[in-house]
Amino acid sequence: MIKKVMFNLTQPEGHTVGNHTYHHPDMSQISDKASFQKEMDGVAEKFREITGQDISMYYRPPQGKYSRANLQMAKELGYSTFFWSLAYVDWNQDSQPTHEEAFDKLTSRIHPGAIVLLHSTSKTNGEIMDELLTKWEEMGYTFRPLSDFVEKQEK
């Protein structure tokens, strides 16, 4: 079962699925390419097994922890690495923020070019998603796939 992957927009059912490692380790502590690749390949292989498709070549290090060597290894494996610029404590299923707390944090912290990290395990996120996306659109924001960022970097 895939538990540790990042979801964005564009693959099965309209989602782009990027790599977030198989075991969710502190990647800054992994310095050899074989161990790094094993973490990445584990998710890619499981994704292919379940969906019959290749995973998108996007990578988000667990907890945002990385080393320069990790970034280089990801690049050598063909991944574009992304980090978030807006996140809040939404992953703890036993201590979910209220609807109002989550909505306030996410609307007050949104900014141009934001990459927002929201965990699908959050009950609160599920409850506010439609209202939140509508509010951000009313504030003048649009939503773009990660591929738009990669294309801009390569030009």
Beta strands, then each sheet from edge to edge (+ up, - down):
strand 1: 5-7
strand 2: 17-19
strand 3: 58-59
strand 4: 80-81
strand 5: 86-87
strand 6: 116-117
sheet 1: 1+ 2-
sheet 2: 3+ 4+
sheet 3: 5+ 6+
end
